[in-house]
Amino acid sequence: MGLEGHLITIEVDVGDGVPTFTLLGLPDAALSESRERVKSAIVNSNFEWPHRKITVALSPAYLPKSGSSFDLAIATAILMSHGLLTADSMTQTIFIGELGLDGEVRPVRGVLPALLAARAKGITRAFIPAANAMESRLVENLEIISVDSLTQVHDFYTDGVVPESEMPARFTPDISLLLDMEDLVGQEGARRALEIAAVGGHHLLLMGPPGTGKTMLAQRLPSILPALTSAEALEVTAIHSVAGKLIDPAAAIARPFVAPHHSMTAPAMVGGGVHFIRPGAASLAHHGVLFIDEAPEMSPGVLDALRQPLESGEVTITRSIGTITYPASFLLVIAANPCPCGNFAGKGRGCTCSALQVRRYLQKISGPLMDRIDIRVFVDPPSRVDMLQTALGEDSATIRARVESARARSLARFHGLGWSLNSEIPAKALRKEFRAERSAMNLIHDELERGLLSARGVHKVLRVAWSICDLQGAALPSLENVEEALSLRSSVKVGI
């Protein structure tokens, strides 16, 4: 259920009566079809199928069950009930896997969080599909046996034969192989904004005509972010495992970069489903970057669905089967053209849009959503001088080193307070121990008095000022830091 695991006990009763197969415990369609998969797998593995009345109960009965991951456990329980396996040897053991008609054990989603939950509840041994072995590497203090077939499970308990499944090759990526910032031509203001956003985890809007490098900037943002920690990599891998996107947690170094198409629906963005609630793009981007290109072309309801995770760092979805919460703490990057034709920039001579079209186009990004965007940058087309430059720009490794140093300063400052990024500083703390200099606070309050900032905007500006301060290595945000933070928030006038 989300990332929370529940132990399901499989009970099988083989009794007298007309040969039938009854499955109890609120199974969905995929699970109800396990009857034919399990029967064919047992028969084709050269085991005898009990031609009697078979009742399979999945306990607790009140919890809805979905998917095909119960196949291996059901087949093992039927072999036990038929006397082909002994129950005493299977205490504190779980079985996870889908069965093919030939008895092959196939991979399923959610193995990593299932193993973590099982270990927490006293399970000591787990049988999993060999194809899922990669994601089980980080689970310690649990005997994990990866199998390719139902026959291997039988041989393990009857003859003590431990399966020798081939472990998939480990891919060890190098964060330096990511797209590099040195590829960009010019765009000094946008590069500066990306660096500040990377320091504090601030959300970012990039607006400009087509072909100015907005997508290139967003794609290179992960290359200047610090590598994932072991705990973050485990959490990211667990989410991707539930979504059915298997990755190697030991090789999860670079932060996720998720760029959904602007035609996606709200359930695809934040997660949803009927029998199984899947994580959406917002959760898949957890601890990484969520990039939304052509944002005004996206349905307003989809964009506004991001307002909850932007504030809380998690997505809560309620359906008839229950309430599921997925983590969704990401750095949001929105890219947009200044008008429908995209040429409303500079002198606007190439723009064919009316003033009403421009206003309606930009209003597709709602004011409440824009108020949650910390940094707003207009990306101008590169000049002729920029395009004639032969020297490469500053590379990602150099920028990442500055970002890591700045984050280290903020982490030391927040030691024991419960947060680690400037974007996470609570509003209460910003009014007390994390205030800026007096002159800087006066400027912010003047902007609030004139209606140029909302209450949320005041806090956003202060958080960005702290990130600028950390880049400079200063102890307290100065007037200049706050002025730069204000300029980064007001350089693009959209919404509030």
C-alpha positions as CSV (number, residue, x, y, z in Angstrom):
1,M,0.0,0.0,0.0
2,G,2.2,2.8,-1.3
3,L,5.6,2.3,0.3
4,E,4.1,0.6,3.4
5,G,4.4,-3.2,3.4
6,H,1.8,-5.6,4.8
7,L,2.5,-9.3,5.4
8,I,-0.1,-11.5,3.7
9,T,-0.6,-15.0,4.9
10,I,-1.5,-17.6,2.2
11,E,-3.7,-20.4,3.5
12,V,-4.7,-23.4,1.4
13,D,-7.3,-26.0,2.1
14,V,-7.5,-29.1,-0.1
15,G,-10.7,-31.0,0.6
16,D,-13.3,-33.4,-0.8
17,G,-15.8,-32.1,-3.3
18,V,-16.0,-31.1,-6.9
19,P,-12.6,-30.0,-8.2
20,T,-12.6,-26.2,-8.0
21,F,-10.3,-23.4,-7.1
22,T,-11.6,-20.6,-4.9
23,L,-9.6,-17.5,-4.1
24,L,-10.6,-15.4,-1.1
25,G,-9.3,-12.1,0.3
26,L,-10.5,-9.3,-2.0
27,P,-8.3,-10.2,-5.0
28,D,-8.3,-7.9,-8.1
29,A,-8.6,-9.3,-11.7
30,A,-4.9,-9.9,-12.2
31,L,-4.8,-11.9,-8.9
32,S,-8.0,-13.8,-9.7
33,E,-6.4,-15.1,-12.9
34,S,-3.6,-16.7,-10.8
35,R,-5.6,-19.9,-10.8
36,E,-4.7,-20.8,-14.4
37,R,-1.1,-19.5,-14.0
38,V,-0.5,-21.5,-10.8
39,K,-2.1,-24.7,-12.1
40,S,-0.1,-24.7,-15.4
41,A,3.1,-23.8,-13.6
42,I,2.7,-26.7,-11.2
43,V,1.8,-29.2,-13.9
44,N,4.5,-28.1,-16.3
45,S,7.1,-28.3,-13.5
46,N,6.3,-32.1,-13.3
47,F,4.4,-31.8,-10.0
48,E,1.0,-33.4,-9.4
49,W,-2.0,-31.0,-9.3
50,P,-4.6,-32.0,-6.6
51,H,-7.8,-32.7,-8.5
52,R,-9.9,-31.8,-5.4
53,K,-11.7,-28.8,-4.0
54,I,-9.0,-26.1,-3.4
55,T,-9.6,-23.0,-1.3
56,V,-7.0,-20.3,-1.1
57,A,-7.4,-17.5,1.5
58,L,-5.3,-14.4,1.6
59,S,-5.2,-12.9,5.1
60,P,-6.0,-10.3,6.4
61,A,-9.2,-10.6,4.4
62,Y,-10.1,-6.9,4.7
63,L,-7.1,-5.7,2.8
64,P,-7.5,-5.4,-1.0
65,K,-4.9,-7.5,-2.9
66,S,-3.6,-6.7,-6.4
67,G,-1.1,-7.9,-8.9
68,S,0.5,-11.2,-9.7
69,S,3.2,-11.2,-7.1
70,F,1.3,-13.7,-5.0
71,D,1.6,-16.5,-7.6
72,L,4.8,-18.1,-6.1
73,A,3.4,-18.1,-2.6
74,I,0.1,-19.7,-3.7
75,A,1.9,-22.4,-5.6
76,T,4.2,-23.1,-2.7
77,A,1.3,-23.4,-0.3
78,I,-0.5,-25.8,-2.7
79,L,2.6,-28.0,-2.9
80,M,2.7,-27.9,0.9
81,S,-0.9,-28.9,1.2
82,H,-0.3,-31.8,-1.2
83,G,2.6,-33.1,0.9
84,L,5.3,-32.2,-1.6
85,L,6.9,-29.7,0.8
86,T,6.9,-29.5,4.6
87,A,5.5,-26.5,6.4
88,D,7.9,-26.7,9.3
89,S,10.8,-25.5,7.2
90,M,9.1,-22.4,5.9
91,T,8.7,-20.4,9.1
92,Q,9.5,-16.7,8.9
93,T,9.8,-17.0,5.1
94,I,8.1,-15.0,2.3
95,F,7.6,-15.8,-1.4
96,I,7.3,-13.1,-4.0
97,G,7.0,-13.6,-7.7
98,E,4.8,-14.1,-10.8
99,L,4.6,-17.5,-12.4
100,G,4.7,-18.2,-16.1
101,L,2.8,-21.2,-17.5
102,D,6.0,-23.2,-17.7
103,G,6.9,-22.6,-14.0
104,E,9.2,-19.7,-14.6
105,V,9.4,-17.1,-11.8
106,R,9.0,-13.6,-13.4
107,P,9.8,-10.2,-11.9
108,V,7.2,-8.1,-10.2
109,R,7.1,-4.5,-9.0
110,G,7.6,-3.4,-5.4
111,V,10.1,-6.0,-4.3
112,L,12.4,-3.6,-2.5
113,P,9.9,-2.0,-0.2
114,A,8.3,-5.4,0.4
115,L,11.6,-6.8,1.6
116,L,12.2,-3.8,3.9
117,A,8.8,-4.2,5.4
118,A,9.2,-8.0,5.8
119,R,12.6,-7.5,7.6
120,A,11.0,-5.0,10.0
121,K,8.3,-7.6,10.9
122,G,10.7,-10.4,11.7
123,I,11.0,-12.3,8.4
124,T,14.4,-14.0,8.1
125,R,14.2,-15.5,4.5
126,A,12.8,-14.3,1.2
127,F,12.4,-16.0,-2.1
128,I,12.3,-13.5,-5.0
129,P,12.5,-13.6,-8.8
130,A,16.1,-13.6,-10.0
131,A,15.3,-10.6,-12.2
132,N,14.6,-8.6,-9.0
133,A,17.9,-9.5,-7.4
134,M,19.5,-6.2,-8.3
135,E,17.2,-4.1,-6.1
136,S,17.6,-6.4,-3.2
137,R,21.3,-5.7,-2.7
138,L,20.8,-3.0,-0.1
139,V,18.6,-5.1,2.2
140,E,20.7,-6.3,5.0
141,N,20.1,-8.9,7.7
142,L,17.7,-10.9,5.5
143,E,18.5,-14.1,3.6
144,I,17.5,-13.5,0.0
145,I,17.2,-16.4,-2.4
146,S,16.6,-15.5,-6.0
147,V,15.0,-18.2,-8.1
148,D,14.2,-18.6,-11.8
149,S,11.6,-21.3,-11.5
150,L,9.2,-23.1,-9.1
151,T,11.4,-26.2,-9.4
152,Q,14.2,-24.4,-7.7
153,V,12.0,-23.6,-4.7
154,H,11.1,-27.3,-4.4
155,D,14.8,-28.4,-4.8
156,F,15.9,-26.0,-2.1
157,Y,13.5,-27.5,0.5
158,T,13.8,-31.2,-0.5
159,D,17.5,-31.5,-1.5
160,G,19.0,-28.4,0.0
161,V,20.1,-27.1,-3.4
162,V,20.7,-23.3,-3.3
163,P,19.9,-21.8,-6.7
164,E,22.8,-20.2,-8.5
165,S,21.0,-17.5,-10.4
166,E,23.2,-15.2,-12.4
167,M,23.3,-11.7,-10.8
168,P,22.6,-8.9,-13.4
169,A,25.7,-6.9,-14.2
170,R,26.0,-3.8,-12.0
171,F,26.1,-0.5,-13.8
172,T,28.2,2.1,-12.0
173,P,27.5,5.5,-13.6
174,D,29.7,8.4,-13.2
175,I,28.0,11.7,-12.4
176,S,30.5,13.5,-14.6
177,L,29.0,11.7,-17.6
178,L,25.7,13.7,-17.2
179,L,24.9,16.5,-19.6
180,D,27.4,19.3,-18.8
181,M,26.8,23.0,-18.2
182,E,29.8,23.9,-20.4
183,D,27.6,23.1,-23.4
184,L,25.6,26.2,-22.9
185,V,26.3,29.4,-24.8
186,G,26.0,32.6,-22.8
187,Q,23.0,32.7,-20.5
188,E,24.9,34.0,-17.5
189,G,21.8,35.1,-15.7
190,A,20.1,31.7,-16.1
191,R,23.2,29.8,-15.1
192,R,23.4,31.9,-11.9
193,A,19.7,31.2,-11.2
194,L,20.3,27.4,-11.6
195,E,23.2,27.5,-9.2
196,I,21.2,29.3,-6.6
197,A,18.2,26.9,-7.1
198,A,20.6,23.9,-6.7
199,V,22.0,25.3,-3.4
200,G,18.6,25.7,-1.7
201,G,16.3,23.4,-3.6
202,H,14.3,26.4,-4.9
203,H,11.6,26.0,-7.6
204,L,12.4,27.7,-10.9
205,L,10.6,29.2,-13.8
206,L,12.4,29.6,-17.2
207,M,10.6,31.8,-19.7
208,G,11.8,32.8,-23.1
209,P,11.4,32.3,-26.8
210,P,11.9,28.9,-28.4
211,G,15.5,27.9,-29.0
212,T,17.0,29.9,-26.2
213,G,18.2,27.0,-24.2
214,K,15.4,26.5,-21.5
215,T,15.3,22.8,-22.0
216,M,19.1,22.5,-22.1
217,L,19.3,24.4,-18.8
218,A,16.8,22.1,-17.1
219,Q,18.4,18.9,-18.4
220,R,21.8,20.0,-16.9
221,L,20.4,20.9,-13.5
222,P,21.0,17.3,-12.1
223,S,24.7,17.6,-13.1
224,I,25.3,20.4,-10.6
225,L,23.3,18.8,-7.7
226,P,25.1,16.7,-5.1
227,A,25.0,12.9,-5.6
228,L,22.3,11.0,-3.7
229,T,23.2,9.7,-0.3
230,S,22.7,6.0,0.5
231,A,19.5,6.7,2.3
232,E,18.1,8.9,-0.5
233,A,19.1,6.3,-3.1
234,L,17.3,3.6,-1.2
235,E,14.1,5.7,-1.0
236,V,14.3,6.7,-4.7
237,T,14.8,3.0,-5.6
238,A,11.8,1.9,-3.5
239,I,9.5,4.4,-5.3
240,H,10.8,3.3,-8.7
241,S,10.4,-0.4,-7.7
242,V,6.7,0.2,-6.8
243,A,6.2,1.9,-10.2
244,G,7.8,-1.1,-11.9
245,K,10.9,0.8,-13.1
246,L,13.7,-1.4,-11.8
247,I,17.0,0.3,-11.2
248,D,20.2,-0.6,-9.3
249,P,20.1,1.2,-5.9
250,A,23.8,0.7,-5.5
251,A,24.4,2.6,-8.7
252,A,21.9,5.3,-8.0
253,I,24.2,8.3,-7.9
254,A,22.6,11.0,-10.1
255,R,19.3,12.5,-8.9
256,P,16.2,11.6,-10.9
257,F,15.2,13.8,-13.8
258,V,11.6,13.4,-14.8
259,A,10.2,15.3,-17.8
260,P,6.5,14.4,-18.4
261,H,4.7,15.4,-21.7
262,H,2.4,18.4,-21.4
263,S,-0.6,16.2,-22.4
264,M,-0.4,14.1,-19.2
265,T,-3.3,13.7,-16.8
266,A,-3.5,14.6,-13.1
267,P,-3.3,10.9,-12.0
268,A,-0.2,10.5,-14.1
269,M,1.3,13.5,-12.5
270,V,0.6,12.9,-8.8
271,G,-0.3,9.2,-8.9
272,G,-3.6,7.2,-8.9
273,G,-5.3,4.0,-9.9
274,V,-8.2,1.8,-8.9
275,H,-7.0,-1.5,-7.4
276,F,-3.3,-0.3,-7.1
277,I,-2.4,3.3,-6.6
278,R,0.8,3.9,-8.6
279,P,3.2,6.8,-7.9
280,G,3.1,9.6,-10.4
281,A,5.8,11.8,-12.0
282,A,5.9,13.9,-8.9
283,S,7.0,10.9,-6.7
284,L,9.3,9.5,-9.4
285,A,11.1,12.8,-9.2
286,H,11.6,12.5,-5.4
287,H,15.0,13.9,-4.4
288,G,15.5,15.0,-8.0
289,V,14.1,17.4,-10.7
290,L,10.6,17.5,-12.1
291,F,10.8,19.4,-15.4
292,I,7.6,20.6,-17.1
293,D,8.2,22.0,-20.6
294,E,5.5,24.1,-22.4
295,A,3.8,24.5,-19.1
296,P,0.9,26.8,-20.4
297,E,-0.1,24.0,-22.8
298,M,-0.7,21.7,-19.8
299,S,-4.1,21.4,-18.3
300,P,-4.5,23.9,-15.4
301,G,-5.9,21.2,-13.2
302,V,-2.7,19.1,-13.7
303,L,-0.4,22.0,-12.8
304,D,-2.5,23.0,-9.8
305,A,-2.3,19.3,-8.5
306,L,1.3,20.1,-7.8
307,R,0.5,22.7,-5.2
308,Q,0.2,20.1,-2.3
309,P,3.5,18.4,-2.9
310,L,5.3,21.7,-3.4
311,E,4.3,22.7,0.1
312,S,4.3,19.3,2.0
313,G,6.9,17.3,0.0
314,E,4.4,14.3,-0.3
315,V,1.4,13.3,-2.2
316,T,-1.7,11.8,-0.5
317,I,-4.2,10.0,-2.6
318,T,-7.5,8.6,-1.3
319,R,-9.4,5.9,-3.1
320,S,-12.0,3.3,-2.1
321,I,-9.2,0.8,-1.2
322,G,-7.6,3.3,1.2
323,T,-5.4,6.3,1.6
324,I,-1.8,6.2,0.2
325,T,1.0,8.7,0.8
326,Y,4.0,8.8,-1.5
327,P,7.0,11.1,-0.9
328,A,7.4,13.8,-3.5
329,S,10.1,16.3,-2.5
330,F,11.4,17.5,-5.8
331,L,12.9,20.6,-7.4
332,L,10.3,21.9,-9.9
333,V,11.5,23.6,-13.1
334,I,8.8,25.1,-15.4
335,A,9.6,26.3,-18.9
336,A,7.2,28.4,-20.9
337,N,7.1,30.6,-24.0
338,P,6.1,34.3,-23.4
339,C,3.2,33.9,-25.8
340,P,1.5,31.3,-28.0
341,C,3.7,31.9,-31.0
342,G,6.8,32.3,-28.7
343,N,8.2,35.5,-30.2
344,F,7.0,38.0,-27.6
345,A,10.5,38.9,-26.5
346,G,12.8,41.9,-26.9
347,K,11.0,44.3,-29.2
348,G,8.4,41.7,-30.0
349,R,8.6,42.4,-33.8
350,G,8.1,38.8,-34.8
351,C,5.1,38.2,-32.5
352,T,1.7,37.7,-34.2
353,C,-0.3,37.3,-30.9
354,S,-2.8,39.9,-29.7
355,A,-2.5,41.3,-26.2
356,L,-5.5,39.3,-25.1
357,Q,-3.9,36.1,-26.4
358,V,-0.7,36.8,-24.5
359,R,-2.6,37.5,-21.3
360,R,-4.8,34.4,-21.6
361,Y,-1.8,32.2,-22.4
362,L,0.2,33.3,-19.4
363,Q,-2.8,33.1,-17.1
364,K,-2.9,29.3,-17.7
365,I,-0.2,29.1,-15.0
366,S,-2.3,30.0,-11.9
367,G,-1.3,32.7,-9.5
368,P,-1.3,30.3,-6.5
369,L,1.1,28.0,-8.3
370,M,3.3,30.9,-9.4
371,D,3.5,32.2,-5.8
372,R,5.2,28.9,-5.0
373,I,7.9,29.4,-7.6
374,D,10.9,30.9,-5.8
375,I,13.0,32.0,-8.9
376,R,11.7,33.4,-12.2
377,V,14.1,34.0,-15.0
378,F,13.6,35.3,-18.5
379,V,16.0,33.5,-20.9
380,D,17.0,35.8,-23.7
381,P,18.3,34.5,-27.0
382,P,22.1,34.3,-27.2
383,S,23.7,37.3,-28.7
384,R,26.0,37.3,-31.8
385,V,29.0,37.7,-29.5
386,D,27.9,34.7,-27.4
387,M,27.6,32.5,-30.5
388,L,31.0,33.6,-31.8
389,Q,32.7,32.5,-28.6
390,T,35.0,29.5,-29.0
391,A,35.8,29.0,-25.3
392,L,33.5,26.6,-23.4
393,G,31.4,27.8,-20.4
394,E,32.0,26.9,-16.8
395,D,31.6,23.1,-16.4
396,S,29.2,21.3,-14.1
397,A,32.0,19.9,-11.9
398,T,33.1,23.4,-10.9
399,I,29.6,24.6,-10.2
400,R,28.7,21.4,-8.3
401,A,31.7,21.9,-6.0
402,R,30.4,25.4,-5.1
403,V,26.9,24.0,-4.6
404,E,28.2,21.3,-2.3
405,S,30.2,23.8,-0.2
406,A,27.2,26.0,0.1
407,R,25.0,23.1,1.1
408,A,27.6,22.1,3.7
409,R,27.4,25.5,5.3
410,S,23.6,25.4,5.4
411,L,23.6,21.9,6.8
412,A,26.0,22.9,9.6
413,R,23.7,25.8,10.4
414,F,20.6,23.6,10.5
415,H,22.3,20.9,12.7
416,G,19.7,19.4,15.0
417,L,16.8,21.5,13.7
418,G,15.1,18.9,11.5
419,W,15.7,20.3,8.0
420,S,18.7,20.5,5.6
421,L,17.9,22.9,2.8
422,N,17.2,26.6,2.8
423,S,13.9,26.0,1.0
424,E,12.8,24.0,4.0
425,I,13.3,26.7,6.6
426,P,9.9,27.1,8.5
427,A,8.2,30.5,8.4
428,K,8.5,30.8,12.2
429,A,12.3,30.4,12.0
430,L,12.5,33.1,9.3
431,R,10.9,35.6,11.6
432,K,13.3,34.8,14.4
433,E,16.7,33.3,14.3
434,F,16.9,33.2,10.5
435,R,16.1,36.9,9.8
436,A,18.2,38.9,7.4
437,E,20.0,42.1,8.2
438,R,17.8,45.0,9.4
439,S,18.0,47.0,6.2
440,A,17.2,43.9,4.1
441,M,14.2,43.1,6.3
442,N,13.0,46.7,5.9
443,L,13.2,46.3,2.1
444,I,11.1,43.1,2.2
445,H,8.5,44.6,4.4
446,D,8.3,47.6,2.1
447,E,7.6,45.3,-0.8
448,L,4.9,43.5,1.2
449,E,3.3,46.8,2.2
450,R,3.1,47.9,-1.5
451,G,1.4,44.6,-2.4
452,L,4.3,43.4,-4.5
453,L,4.9,40.4,-2.3
454,S,2.5,38.0,-0.6
455,A,3.2,36.6,2.8
456,R,4.4,33.4,1.2
457,G,6.5,35.5,-1.2
458,V,8.3,37.1,1.8
459,H,9.4,33.7,3.1
460,K,10.4,32.6,-0.4
461,V,12.6,35.7,-0.9
462,L,14.3,35.2,2.5
463,R,15.0,31.5,1.7
464,V,16.6,32.4,-1.7
465,A,18.6,35.1,0.1
466,W,20.0,32.5,2.4
467,S,21.1,30.4,-0.6
468,I,22.9,33.4,-2.1
469,C,24.5,34.1,1.3
470,D,25.7,30.5,1.5
471,L,27.3,30.8,-2.0
472,Q,29.2,33.9,-0.8
473,G,30.2,32.2,2.5
474,A,28.6,35.0,4.6
475,A,27.0,34.6,8.0
476,L,23.8,36.6,7.4
477,P,21.9,37.6,4.3
478,S,22.8,41.2,3.4
479,L,20.8,43.9,1.6
480,E,22.5,43.0,-1.6
481,N,21.5,39.3,-1.2
482,V,17.9,40.2,-0.6
483,E,17.9,42.6,-3.6
484,E,19.1,39.8,-5.8
485,A,16.5,37.4,-4.4
486,L,13.8,40.0,-5.1
487,S,15.1,40.6,-8.7
488,L,15.0,36.8,-9.3
489,R,11.4,36.7,-8.2
490,S,10.2,39.7,-10.0
491,S,12.1,39.5,-13.3
492,V,9.1,37.6,-14.9
493,K,5.6,39.0,-14.3
494,V,3.2,36.0,-14.3
495,G,0.4,35.6,-11.8
496,I,1.1,37.0,-8.4
